[in-house]
């Protein structure tokens, strides 16, 4: 891969991270505080957060 290709790949990775951070904020901050606003019960919100963490651990 040439330098331009590496720069492009780095830019795409940075943009993907930047756009995914608000989703993480919603998951870990707002979901446990306001589960009914998302149409969930508190245990369901906990299961979603646990599943998200397990998926992230598997991807390491």
PDBQT receptor file of N, H, CA, C and O in Angstrom, charges set to zero:
ATOM      1  N   UNK A   1       0.852  -1.175   0.000  1.00  0.00    +0.000 N 
ATOM      2  CA  UNK A   1       0.000   0.000   0.000  1.00  0.00    +0.000 C 
ATOM      3  C   UNK A   1       0.894   1.234   0.000  1.00  0.00    +0.000 C 
ATOM      4  O   UNK A   1       1.842   1.328   0.779  1.00  0.00    +0.000 OA
ATOM      5  N   UNK A   2       0.587   2.154  -0.862  1.00  0.00    +0.000 N 
ATOM      6  H   UNK A   2      -0.183   2.078  -1.495  1.00  0.00    +0.000 HD
ATOM      7  CA  UNK A   2       1.372   3.380  -0.931  1.00  0.00    +0.000 C 
ATOM      8  C   UNK A   2       0.964   4.354   0.185  1.00  0.00    +0.000 C 
ATOM      9  O   UNK A   2       0.019   4.096   0.929  1.00  0.00    +0.000 OA
ATOM     10  N   UNK A   3       1.676   5.453   0.286  1.00  0.00    +0.000 N 
ATOM     11  H   UNK A   3       2.444   5.662  -0.318  1.00  0.00    +0.000 HD
ATOM     12  CA  UNK A   3       1.429   6.424   1.353  1.00  0.00    +0.000 C 
ATOM     13  C   UNK A   3       0.039   7.032   1.227  1.00  0.00    +0.000 C 
ATOM     14  O   UNK A   3      -0.648   7.210   2.233  1.00  0.00    +0.000 OA
ATOM     15  N   UNK A   4      -0.380   7.349   0.028  1.00  0.00    +0.000 N 
ATOM     16  H   UNK A   4       0.178   7.205  -0.790  1.00  0.00    +0.000 HD
ATOM     17  CA  UNK A   4      -1.711   7.932  -0.176  1.00  0.00    +0.000 C 
ATOM     18  C   UNK A   4      -2.806   6.948   0.238  1.00  0.00    +0.000 C 
ATOM     19  O   UNK A   4      -3.804   7.339   0.843  1.00  0.00    +0.000 OA
ATOM     20  N   UNK A   5      -2.615   5.693  -0.086  1.00  0.00    +0.000 N 
ATOM     21  H   UNK A   5      -1.804   5.376  -0.577  1.00  0.00    +0.000 HD
ATOM     22  CA  UNK A   5      -3.583   4.672   0.309  1.00  0.00    +0.000 C 
ATOM     23  C   UNK A   5      -3.640   4.487   1.810  1.00  0.00    +0.000 C 
ATOM     24  O   UNK A   5      -4.715   4.295   2.378  1.00  0.00    +0.000 OA
ATOM     25  N   UNK A   6      -2.483   4.544   2.457  1.00  0.00    +0.000 N 
ATOM     26  H   UNK A   6      -1.609   4.700   1.996  1.00  0.00    +0.000 HD
ATOM     27  CA  UNK A   6      -2.438   4.427   3.915  1.00  0.00    +0.000 C 
ATOM     28  C   UNK A   6      -3.109   5.631   4.565  1.00  0.00    +0.000 C 
ATOM     29  O   UNK A   6      -3.836   5.481   5.547  1.00  0.00    +0.000 OA
ATOM     30  N   UNK A   7      -2.869   6.827   4.022  1.00  0.00    +0.000 N 
ATOM     31  H   UNK A   7      -2.279   6.949   3.224  1.00  0.00    +0.000 HD
ATOM     32  CA  UNK A   7      -3.524   8.025   4.553  1.00  0.00    +0.000 C 
ATOM     33  C   UNK A   7      -5.034   7.937   4.396  1.00  0.00    +0.000 C 
ATOM     34  O   UNK A   7      -5.777   8.327   5.297  1.00  0.00    +0.000 OA
ATOM     35  N   UNK A   8      -5.485   7.437   3.280  1.00  0.00    +0.000 N 
ATOM     36  H   UNK A   8      -4.882   7.120   2.548  1.00  0.00    +0.000 HD
ATOM     37  CA  UNK A   8      -6.919   7.298   3.033  1.00  0.00    +0.000 C 
ATOM     38  C   UNK A   8      -7.527   6.290   4.003  1.00  0.00    +0.000 C 
ATOM     39  O   UNK A   8      -8.604   6.528   4.551  1.00  0.00    +0.000 OA
ATOM     40  N   UNK A   9      -6.851   5.178   4.216  1.00  0.00    +0.000 N 
ATOM     41  H   UNK A   9      -5.977   4.985   3.771  1.00  0.00    +0.000 HD
ATOM     42  CA  UNK A   9      -7.351   4.163   5.145  1.00  0.00    +0.000 C 
ATOM     43  C   UNK A   9      -7.390   4.704   6.568  1.00  0.00    +0.000 C 
ATOM     44  O   UNK A   9      -8.326   4.429   7.317  1.00  0.00    +0.000 OA
ATOM     45  N   UNK A  10      -6.370   5.475   6.938  1.00  0.00    +0.000 N 
ATOM     46  H   UNK A  10      -5.609   5.699   6.329  1.00  0.00    +0.000 HD
ATOM     47  CA  UNK A  10      -6.342   6.076   8.268  1.00  0.00    +0.000 C 
ATOM     48  C   UNK A  10      -7.486   7.063   8.436  1.00  0.00    +0.000 C 
ATOM     49  O   UNK A  10      -8.135   7.095   9.482  1.00  0.00    +0.000 OA
ATOM     50  N   UNK A  11      -7.734   7.864   7.415  1.00  0.00    +0.000 N 
ATOM     51  H   UNK A  11      -7.207   7.839   6.565  1.00  0.00    +0.000 HD
ATOM     52  CA  UNK A  11      -8.832   8.835   7.463  1.00  0.00    +0.000 C 
ATOM     53  C   UNK A  11     -10.170   8.120   7.600  1.00  0.00    +0.000 C 
ATOM     54  O   UNK A  11     -11.019   8.555   8.378  1.00  0.00    +0.000 OA
ATOM     55  N   UNK A  12     -10.373   7.042   6.866  1.00  0.00    +0.000 N 
ATOM     56  H   UNK A  12      -9.682   6.689   6.235  1.00  0.00    +0.000 HD
ATOM     57  CA  UNK A  12     -11.629   6.295   6.953  1.00  0.00    +0.000 C 
ATOM     58  C   UNK A  12     -11.805   5.674   8.336  1.00  0.00    +0.000 C 
ATOM     59  O   UNK A  12     -12.908   5.674   8.882  1.00  0.00    +0.000 OA
ATOM     60  N   UNK A  13     -10.724   5.148   8.901  1.00  0.00    +0.000 N 
ATOM     61  H   UNK A  13      -9.828   5.148   8.458  1.00  0.00    +0.000 HD
ATOM     62  CA  UNK A  13     -10.807   4.570  10.242  1.00  0.00    +0.000 C 
ATOM     63  C   UNK A  13     -11.130   5.645  11.273  1.00  0.00    +0.000 C 
ATOM     64  O   UNK A  13     -11.929   5.413  12.181  1.00  0.00    +0.000 OA
ATOM     65  N   UNK A  14     -10.522   6.809  11.144  1.00  0.00    +0.000 N 
ATOM     66  H   UNK A  14      -9.873   6.998  10.407  1.00  0.00    +0.000 HD
ATOM     67  CA  UNK A  14     -10.784   7.906  12.079  1.00  0.00    +0.000 C 
ATOM     68  C   UNK A  14     -12.230   8.381  11.981  1.00  0.00    +0.000 C 
ATOM     69  O   UNK A  14     -12.858   8.662  13.002  1.00  0.00    +0.000 OA
ATOM     70  N   UNK A  15     -12.759   8.472  10.772  1.00  0.00    +0.000 N 
ATOM     71  H   UNK A  15     -12.248   8.243   9.943  1.00  0.00    +0.000 HD
ATOM     72  CA  UNK A  15     -14.152   8.882  10.605  1.00  0.00    +0.000 C 
ATOM     73  C   UNK A  15     -15.114   7.845  11.181  1.00  0.00    +0.000 C 
ATOM     74  O   UNK A  15     -16.119   8.201  11.797  1.00  0.00    +0.000 OA
ATOM     75  N   UNK A  16     -14.810   6.577  10.984  1.00  0.00    +0.000 N 
ATOM     76  H   UNK A  16     -13.994   6.288  10.483  1.00  0.00    +0.000 HD
ATOM     77  CA  UNK A  16     -15.663   5.526  11.542  1.00  0.00    +0.000 C 
ATOM     78  C   UNK A  16     -15.679   5.596  13.062  1.00  0.00    +0.000 C 
ATOM     79  O   UNK A  16     -16.731   5.445  13.683  1.00  0.00    +0.000 OA
ATOM     80  N   UNK A  17     -14.520   5.824  13.661  1.00  0.00    +0.000 N 
ATOM     81  H   UNK A  17     -13.665   5.947  13.157  1.00  0.00    +0.000 HD
ATOM     82  CA  UNK A  17     -14.454   5.966  15.120  1.00  0.00    +0.000 C 
ATOM     83  C   UNK A  17     -15.227   7.199  15.583  1.00  0.00    +0.000 C 
ATOM     84  O   UNK A  17     -15.953   7.138  16.575  1.00  0.00    +0.000 OA
ATOM     85  N   UNK A  18     -15.077   8.304  14.879  1.00  0.00    +0.000 N 
ATOM     86  H   UNK A  18     -14.487   8.353  14.073  1.00  0.00    +0.000 HD
ATOM     87  CA  UNK A  18     -15.752   9.547  15.264  1.00  0.00    +0.000 C 
ATOM     88  C   UNK A  18     -17.270   9.397  15.199  1.00  0.00    +0.000 C 
ATOM     89  O   UNK A  18     -17.982   9.926  16.052  1.00  0.00    +0.000 OA
ATOM     90  N   UNK A  19     -17.768   8.684  14.198  1.00  0.00    +0.000 N 
ATOM     91  H   UNK A  19     -17.189   8.254  13.504  1.00  0.00    +0.000 HD
ATOM     92  CA  UNK A  19     -19.208   8.516  14.073  1.00  0.00    +0.000 C 
ATOM     93  C   UNK A  19     -19.754   7.463  15.038  1.00  0.00    +0.000 C 
ATOM     94  O   UNK A  19     -20.945   7.484  15.350  1.00  0.00    +0.000 OA
ATOM     95  N   UNK A  20     -18.920   6.549  15.514  1.00  0.00    +0.000 N 
ATOM     96  H   UNK A  20     -17.953   6.531  15.261  1.00  0.00    +0.000 HD
ATOM     97  CA  UNK A  20     -19.407   5.520  16.426  1.00  0.00    +0.000 C 
ATOM     98  C   UNK A  20     -19.390   5.968  17.885  1.00  0.00    +0.000 C 
ATOM     99  O   UNK A  20     -20.101   5.383  18.702  1.00  0.00    +0.000 OA
ATOM    100  N   UNK A  21     -18.617   6.969  18.235  1.00  0.00    +0.000 N 
ATOM    101  H   UNK A  21     -18.040   7.445  17.571  1.00  0.00    +0.000 HD
ATOM    102  CA  UNK A  21     -18.555   7.425  19.621  1.00  0.00    +0.000 C 
ATOM    103  C   UNK A  21     -19.896   7.913  20.166  1.00  0.00    +0.000 C 
ATOM    104  O   UNK A  21     -20.224   7.575  21.303  1.00  0.00    +0.000 OA
ATOM    105  N   UNK A  22     -20.684   8.681  19.431  1.00  0.00    +0.000 N 
ATOM    106  H   UNK A  22     -20.417   8.956  18.507  1.00  0.00    +0.000 HD
ATOM    107  CA  UNK A  22     -21.993   9.063  19.984  1.00  0.00    +0.000 C 
ATOM    108  C   UNK A  22     -22.880   7.853  20.295  1.00  0.00    +0.000 C 
ATOM    109  O   UNK A  22     -23.655   7.884  21.251  1.00  0.00    +0.000 OA
ATOM    110  N   UNK A  23     -22.772   6.806  19.507  1.00  0.00    +0.000 N 
ATOM    111  H   UNK A  23     -22.143   6.781  18.730  1.00  0.00    +0.000 HD
ATOM    112  CA  UNK A  23     -23.531   5.591  19.794  1.00  0.00    +0.000 C 
ATOM    113  C   UNK A  23     -23.115   4.966  21.110  1.00  0.00    +0.000 C 
ATOM    114  O   UNK A  23     -23.964   4.499  21.869  1.00  0.00    +0.000 OA
ATOM    115  N   UNK A  24     -21.833   4.950  21.389  1.00  0.00    +0.000 N 
ATOM    116  H   UNK A  24     -21.143   5.329  20.773  1.00  0.00    +0.000 HD
ATOM    117  CA  UNK A  24     -21.354   4.429  22.666  1.00  0.00    +0.000 C 
ATOM    118  C   UNK A  24     -21.831   5.288  23.825  1.00  0.00    +0.000 C 
ATOM    119  O   UNK A  24     -22.171   4.767  24.887  1.00  0.00    +0.000 OA
ATOM    120  N   UNK A  25     -21.857   6.593  23.628  1.00  0.00    +0.000 N 
ATOM    121  H   UNK A  25     -21.580   7.016  22.765  1.00  0.00    +0.000 HD
ATOM    122  CA  UNK A  25     -22.333   7.478  24.687  1.00  0.00    +0.000 C 
ATOM    123  C   UNK A  25     -23.796   7.181  24.997  1.00  0.00    +0.000 C 
ATOM    124  O   UNK A  25     -24.192   7.127  26.161  1.00  0.00    +0.000 OA
ATOM    125  N   UNK A  26     -24.590   6.991  23.961  1.00  0.00    +0.000 N 
ATOM    126  H   UNK A  26     -24.269   7.035  23.015  1.00  0.00    +0.000 HD
ATOM    127  CA  UNK A  26     -26.000   6.665  24.170  1.00  0.00    +0.000 C 
ATOM    128  C   UNK A  26     -26.125   5.332  24.901  1.00  0.00    +0.000 C 
ATOM    129  O   UNK A  26     -26.904   5.211  25.846  1.00  0.00    +0.000 OA
ATOM    130  N   UNK A  27     -25.366   4.343  24.471  1.00  0.00    +0.000 N 
ATOM    131  H   UNK A  27     -24.733   4.441  23.703  1.00  0.00    +0.000 HD
ATOM    132  CA  UNK A  27     -25.466   3.025  25.103  1.00  0.00    +0.000 C 
ATOM    133  C   UNK A  27     -25.098   3.054  26.575  1.00  0.00    +0.000 C 
ATOM    134  O   UNK A  27     -25.850   2.554  27.412  1.00  0.00    +0.000 OA
ATOM    135  N   UNK A  28     -23.964   3.625  26.897  1.00  0.00    +0.000 N 
ATOM    136  H   UNK A  28     -23.353   4.031  26.217  1.00  0.00    +0.000 HD
ATOM    137  CA  UNK A  28     -23.452   3.507  28.254  1.00  0.00    +0.000 C 
ATOM    138  C   UNK A  28     -23.912   4.591  29.199  1.00  0.00    +0.000 C 
ATOM    139  O   UNK A  28     -23.829   4.410  30.414  1.00  0.00    +0.000 OA
ATOM    140  N   UNK A  29     -24.392   5.711  28.692  1.00  0.00    +0.000 N 
ATOM    141  H   UNK A  29     -24.459   5.858  27.705  1.00  0.00    +0.000 HD
ATOM    142  CA  UNK A  29     -24.829   6.792  29.558  1.00  0.00    +0.000 C 
ATOM    143  C   UNK A  29     -26.348   6.893  29.612  1.00  0.00    +0.000 C 
ATOM    144  O   UNK A  29     -26.933   6.878  30.695  1.00  0.00    +0.000 OA
ATOM    145  N   UNK A  30     -26.977   6.995  28.475  1.00  0.00    +0.000 N 
ATOM    146  H   UNK A  30     -26.502   7.007  27.595  1.00  0.00    +0.000 HD
ATOM    147  CA  UNK A  30     -28.409   7.256  28.455  1.00  0.00    +0.000 C 
ATOM    148  C   UNK A  30     -29.269   6.004  28.584  1.00  0.00    +0.000 C 
ATOM    149  O   UNK A  30     -30.327   6.056  29.211  1.00  0.00    +0.000 OA
ATOM    150  N   UNK A  31     -28.854   4.908  28.020  1.00  0.00    +0.000 N 
ATOM    151  H   UNK A  31     -27.995   4.866  27.510  1.00  0.00    +0.000 HD
ATOM    152  CA  UNK A  31     -29.683   3.703  28.045  1.00  0.00    +0.000 C 
ATOM    153  C   UNK A  31     -29.998   3.226  29.460  1.00  0.00    +0.000 C 
ATOM    154  O   UNK A  31     -31.157   2.910  29.732  1.00  0.00    +0.000 OA
ATOM    155  N   UNK A  32     -29.026   3.155  30.380  1.00  0.00    +0.000 N 
ATOM    156  H   UNK A  32     -28.085   3.411  30.160  1.00  0.00    +0.000 HD
ATOM    157  CA  UNK A  32     -29.380   2.727  31.737  1.00  0.00    +0.000 C 
ATOM    158  C   UNK A  32     -30.222   3.760  32.500  1.00  0.00    +0.000 C 
ATOM    159  O   UNK A  32     -30.999   3.396  33.383  1.00  0.00    +0.000 OA
ATOM    160  N   UNK A  33     -30.068   5.038  32.162  1.00  0.00    +0.000 N 
ATOM    161  H   UNK A  33     -29.437   5.334  31.445  1.00  0.00    +0.000 HD
ATOM    162  CA  UNK A  33     -30.820   6.072  32.867  1.00  0.00    +0.000 C 
ATOM    163  C   UNK A  33     -32.264   6.187  32.390  1.00  0.00    +0.000 C 
ATOM    164  O   UNK A  33     -33.168   6.443  33.185  1.00  0.00    +0.000 OA
ATOM    165  N   UNK A  34     -32.475   5.999  31.099  1.00  0.00    +0.000 N 
ATOM    166  H   UNK A  34     -31.740   5.791  30.453  1.00  0.00    +0.000 HD
ATOM    167  CA  UNK A  34     -33.804   6.174  30.509  1.00  0.00    +0.000 C 
ATOM    168  C   UNK A  34     -34.189   4.989  29.617  1.00  0.00    +0.000 C 
ATOM    169  O   UNK A  34     -34.429   5.183  28.425  1.00  0.00    +0.000 OA
ATOM    170  N   UNK A  35     -34.255   3.784  30.155  1.00  0.00    +0.000 N 
ATOM    171  H   UNK A  35     -34.060   3.626  31.123  1.00  0.00    +0.000 HD
ATOM    172  CA  UNK A  35     -34.554   2.636  29.287  1.00  0.00    +0.000 C 
ATOM    173  C   UNK A  35     -35.956   2.694  28.676  1.00  0.00    +0.000 C 
ATOM    174  O   UNK A  35     -36.162   2.216  27.561  1.00  0.00    +0.000 OA
ATOM    175  N   UNK A  36     -36.919   3.275  29.396  1.00  0.00    +0.000 N 
ATOM    176  H   UNK A  36     -36.752   3.663  30.303  1.00  0.00    +0.000 HD
ATOM    177  CA  UNK A  36     -38.287   3.334  28.867  1.00  0.00    +0.000 C 
ATOM    178  C   UNK A  36     -38.366   4.216  27.623  1.00  0.00    +0.000 C 
ATOM    179  O   UNK A  36     -39.192   3.977  26.743  1.00  0.00    +0.000 OA
ATOM    180  N   UNK A  37     -37.511   5.233  27.548  1.00  0.00    +0.000 N 
ATOM    181  H   UNK A  37     -36.840   5.428  28.264  1.00  0.00    +0.000 HD
ATOM    182  CA  UNK A  37     -37.498   6.105  26.368  1.00  0.00    +0.000 C 
ATOM    183  C   UNK A  37     -37.070   5.349  25.111  1.00  0.00    +0.000 C 
ATOM    184  O   UNK A  37     -37.404   5.750  23.996  1.00  0.00    +0.000 OA
ATOM    185  N   UNK A  38     -36.334   4.262  25.294  1.00  0.00    +0.000 N 
ATOM    186  H   UNK A  38     -36.063   3.936  26.200  1.00  0.00    +0.000 HD
ATOM    187  CA  UNK A  38     -35.883   3.432  24.178  1.00  0.00    +0.000 C 
ATOM    188  C   UNK A  38     -36.780   2.210  23.988  1.00  0.00    +0.000 C 
ATOM    189  O   UNK A  38     -36.500   1.344  23.160  1.00  0.00    +0.000 OA
ATOM    190  N   UNK A  39     -37.862   2.154  24.769  1.00  0.00    +0.000 N 
ATOM    191  H   UNK A  39     -38.089   2.858  25.442  1.00  0.00    +0.000 HD
ATOM    192  CA  UNK A  39     -38.800   1.036  24.659  1.00  0.00    +0.000 C 
ATOM    193  C   UNK A  39     -38.296  -0.235  25.317  1.00  0.00    +0.000 C 
ATOM    194  O   UNK A  39     -38.659  -1.334  24.898  1.00  0.00    +0.000 OA
ATOM    195  N   UNK A  40     -37.460  -0.101  26.348  1.00  0.00    +0.000 N 
ATOM    196  H   UNK A  40     -37.164   0.792  26.688  1.00  0.00    +0.000 HD
ATOM    197  CA  UNK A  40     -36.878  -1.259  27.019  1.00  0.00    +0.000 C 
ATOM    198  C   UNK A  40     -37.153  -1.204  28.516  1.00  0.00    +0.000 C 
ATOM    199  O   UNK A  40     -37.456  -0.147  29.069  1.00  0.00    +0.000 OA
ATOM    200  N   UNK A  41     -37.044  -2.354  29.157  1.00  0.00    +0.000 N 
ATOM    201  H   UNK A  41     -36.798  -3.213  28.708  1.00  0.00    +0.000 HD
ATOM    202  CA  UNK A  41     -37.034  -2.388  30.619  1.00  0.00    +0.000 C 
ATOM    203  C   UNK A  41     -35.574  -2.302  31.073  1.00  0.00    +0.000 C 
ATOM    204  O   UNK A  41     -34.657  -2.467  30.268  1.00  0.00    +0.000 OA
ATOM    205  N   UNK A  42     -35.368  -2.046  32.346  1.00  0.00    +0.000 N 
ATOM    206  H   UNK A  42     -36.113  -1.911  33.000  1.00  0.00    +0.000 HD
ATOM    207  CA  UNK A  42     -33.994  -1.950  32.847  1.00  0.00    +0.000 C 
ATOM    208  C   UNK A  42     -33.221  -3.261  32.674  1.00  0.00    +0.000 C 
ATOM    209  O   UNK A  42     -32.058  -3.217  32.273  1.00  0.00    +0.000 OA
ATOM    210  N   UNK A  43     -33.822  -4.438  32.960  1.00  0.00    +0.000 N 
ATOM    211  H   UNK A  43     -34.767  -4.474  33.285  1.00  0.00    +0.000 HD
ATOM    212  CA  UNK A  43     -33.081  -5.680  32.693  1.00  0.00    +0.000 C 
ATOM    213  C   UNK A  43     -32.728  -5.876  31.214  1.00  0.00    +0.000 C 
ATOM    214  O   UNK A  43     -31.651  -6.382  30.899  1.00  0.00    +0.000 OA
ATOM    215  N   UNK A  44     -33.618  -5.483  30.316  1.00  0.00    +0.000 N 
ATOM    216  H   UNK A  44     -34.493  -5.072  30.572  1.00  0.00    +0.000 HD
ATOM    217  CA  UNK A  44     -33.314  -5.593  28.883  1.00  0.00    +0.000 C 
ATOM    218  C   UNK A  44     -32.152  -4.677  28.498  1.00  0.00    +0.000 C 
ATOM    219  O   UNK A  44     -31.288  -5.047  27.704  1.00  0.00    +0.000 OA
ATOM    220  N   UNK A  45     -32.149  -3.482  29.074  1.00  0.00    +0.000 N 
ATOM    221  H   UNK A  45     -32.851  -3.182  29.719  1.00  0.00    +0.000 HD
ATOM    222  CA  UNK A  45     -31.033  -2.563  28.813  1.00  0.00    +0.000 C 
ATOM    223  C   UNK A  45     -29.726  -3.170  29.310  1.00  0.00    +0.000 C 
ATOM    224  O   UNK A  45     -28.697  -3.067  28.643  1.00  0.00    +0.000 OA
ATOM    225  N   UNK A  46     -29.767  -3.799  30.477  1.00  0.00    +0.000 N 
ATOM    226  H   UNK A  46     -30.603  -3.882  31.019  1.00  0.00    +0.000 HD
ATOM    227  CA  UNK A  46     -28.573  -4.456  31.006  1.00  0.00    +0.000 C 
ATOM    228  C   UNK A  46     -28.095  -5.583  30.109  1.00  0.00    +0.000 C 
ATOM    229  O   UNK A  46     -26.893  -5.751  29.907  1.00  0.00    +0.000 OA
ATOM    230  N   UNK A  47     -29.026  -6.355  29.572  1.00  0.00    +0.000 N 
ATOM    231  H   UNK A  47     -30.003  -6.219  29.736  1.00  0.00    +0.000 HD
ATOM    232  CA  UNK A  47     -28.648  -7.442  28.659  1.00  0.00    +0.000 C 
ATOM    233  C   UNK A  47     -28.012  -6.903  27.381  1.00  0.00    +0.000 C 
ATOM    234  O   UNK A  47     -27.041  -7.469  26.878  1.00  0.00    +0.000 OA
ATOM    235  N   UNK A  48     -28.562  -5.807  26.857  1.00  0.00    +0.000 N 
ATOM    236  H   UNK A  48     -29.350  -5.347  27.265  1.00  0.00    +0.000 HD
ATOM    237  CA  UNK A  48     -27.973  -5.208  25.659  1.00  0.00    +0.000 C 
ATOM    238  C   UNK A  48     -26.557  -4.709  25.919  1.00  0.00    +0.000 C 
ATOM    239  O   UNK A  48     -25.668  -4.894  25.088  1.00  0.00    +0.000 OA
ATOM    240  N   UNK A  49     -26.348  -4.082  27.065  1.00  0.00    +0.000 N 
ATOM    241  H   UNK A  49     -27.070  -3.932  27.741  1.00  0.00    +0.000 HD
ATOM    242  CA  UNK A  49     -25.009  -3.591  27.388  1.00  0.00    +0.000 C 
ATOM    243  C   UNK A  49     -24.034  -4.753  27.590  1.00  0.00    +0.000 C 
ATOM    244  O   UNK A  49     -22.878  -4.674  27.173  1.00  0.00    +0.000 OA
ATOM    245  N   UNK A  50     -24.499  -5.829  28.229  1.00  0.00    +0.000 N 
ATOM    246  H   UNK A  50     -25.438  -5.892  28.567  1.00  0.00    +0.000 HD
ATOM    247  CA  UNK A  50     -23.638  -6.999  28.423  1.00  0.00    +0.000 C 
ATOM    248  C   UNK A  50     -23.297  -7.648  27.077  1.00  0.00    +0.000 C 
ATOM    249  O   UNK A  50     -22.153  -8.039  26.845  1.00  0.00    +0.000 OA
ATOM    250  N   UNK A  51     -24.280  -7.759  26.203  1.00  0.00    +0.000 N 
ATOM    251  H   UNK A  51     -25.210  -7.442  26.390  1.00  0.00    +0.000 HD
ATOM    252  CA  UNK A  51     -24.029  -8.347  24.882  1.00  0.00    +0.000 C 
ATOM    253  C   UNK A  51     -23.051  -7.489  24.091  1.00  0.00    +0.000 C 
ATOM    254  O   UNK A  51     -22.174  -8.014  23.404  1.00  0.00    +0.000 OA
ATOM    255  N   UNK A  52     -23.197  -6.185  24.184  1.00  0.00    +0.000 N 
ATOM    256  H   UNK A  52     -23.910  -5.759  24.742  1.00  0.00    +0.000 HD
ATOM    257  CA  UNK A  52     -22.277  -5.285  23.492  1.00  0.00    +0.000 C 
ATOM    258  C   UNK A  52     -20.854  -5.480  23.995  1.00  0.00    +0.000 C 
ATOM    259  O   UNK A  52     -19.911  -5.503  23.204  1.00  0.00    +0.000 OA
ATOM    260  N   UNK A  53     -20.698  -5.619  25.286  1.00  0.00    +0.000 N 
ATOM    261  H   UNK A  53     -21.464  -5.600  25.929  1.00  0.00    +0.000 HD
ATOM    262  CA  UNK A  53     -19.365  -5.809  25.856  1.00  0.00    +0.000 C 
ATOM    263  C   UNK A  53     -18.785  -7.149  25.418  1.00  0.00    +0.000 C 
ATOM    264  O   UNK A  53     -17.599  -7.228  25.098  1.00  0.00    +0.000 OA
ATOM    265  N   UNK A  54     -19.589  -8.194  25.397  1.00  0.00    +0.000 N 
ATOM    266  H   UNK A  54     -20.553  -8.131  25.657  1.00  0.00    +0.000 HD
ATOM    267  CA  UNK A  54     -19.096  -9.506  24.974  1.00  0.00    +0.000 C 
ATOM    268  C   UNK A  54     -18.672  -9.492  23.512  1.00  0.00    +0.000 C 
ATOM    269  O   UNK A  54     -17.661 -10.097  23.155  1.00  0.00    +0.000 OA
ATOM    270  N   UNK A  55     -19.421  -8.821  22.679  1.00  0.00    +0.000 N 
ATOM    271  H   UNK A  55     -20.242  -8.330  22.969  1.00  0.00    +0.000 HD
ATOM    272  CA  UNK A  55     -19.047  -8.723  21.256  1.00  0.00    +0.000 C 
ATOM    273  C   UNK A  55     -17.728  -7.992  21.127  1.00  0.00    +0.000 C 
ATOM    274  O   UNK A  55     -16.886  -8.385  20.319  1.00  0.00    +0.000 OA
ATOM    275  N   UNK A  56     -17.527  -6.941  21.900  1.00  0.00    +0.000 N 
ATOM    276  H   UNK A  56     -18.211  -6.622  22.557  1.00  0.00    +0.000 HD
ATOM    277  CA  UNK A  56     -16.262  -6.198  21.832  1.00  0.00    +0.000 C 
ATOM    278  C   UNK A  56     -15.105  -7.054  22.319  1.00  0.00    +0.000 C 
ATOM    279  O   UNK A  56     -14.017  -6.995  21.746  1.00  0.00    +0.000 OA
ATOM    280  N   UNK A  57     -15.311  -7.846  23.358  1.00  0.00    +0.000 N 
ATOM    281  H   UNK A  57     -16.195  -7.894  23.824  1.00  0.00    +0.000 HD
ATOM    282  CA  UNK A  57     -14.241  -8.718  23.864  1.00  0.00    +0.000 C 
ATOM    283  C   UNK A  57     -13.876  -9.753  22.805  1.00  0.00    +0.000 C 
ATOM    284  O   UNK A  57     -12.699 -10.061  22.621  1.00  0.00    +0.000 OA
ATOM    285  N   UNK A  58     -14.871 -10.290  22.113  1.00  0.00    +0.000 N 
ATOM    286  H   UNK A  58     -15.828 -10.040  22.263  1.00  0.00    +0.000 HD
ATOM    287  CA  UNK A  58     -14.621 -11.292  21.077  1.00  0.00    +0.000 C 
ATOM    288  C   UNK A  58     -13.811 -10.715  19.923  1.00  0.00    +0.000 C 
ATOM    289  O   UNK A  58     -13.055 -11.442  19.277  1.00  0.00    +0.000 OA
ATOM    290  N   UNK A  59     -13.957  -9.426  19.656  1.00  0.00    +0.000 N 
ATOM    291  H   UNK A  59     -14.571  -8.836  20.180  1.00  0.00    +0.000 HD
ATOM    292  CA  UNK A  59     -13.273  -8.805  18.524  1.00  0.00    +0.000 C 
ATOM    293  C   UNK A  59     -11.845  -8.400  18.845  1.00  0.00    +0.000 C 
ATOM    294  O   UNK A  59     -11.121  -7.964  17.951  1.00  0.00    +0.000 OA
ATOM    295  N   UNK A  60     -11.425  -8.531  20.076  1.00  0.00    +0.000 N 
ATOM    296  H   UNK A  60     -12.013  -8.886  20.803  1.00  0.00    +0.000 HD
ATOM    297  CA  UNK A  60     -10.038  -8.137  20.410  1.00  0.00    +0.000 C 
ATOM    298  C   UNK A  60      -9.041  -9.120  19.909  1.00  0.00    +0.000 C 
ATOM    299  O   UNK A  60      -7.840  -8.936  20.107  1.00  0.00    +0.000 OA
TER     300      UNK A  60
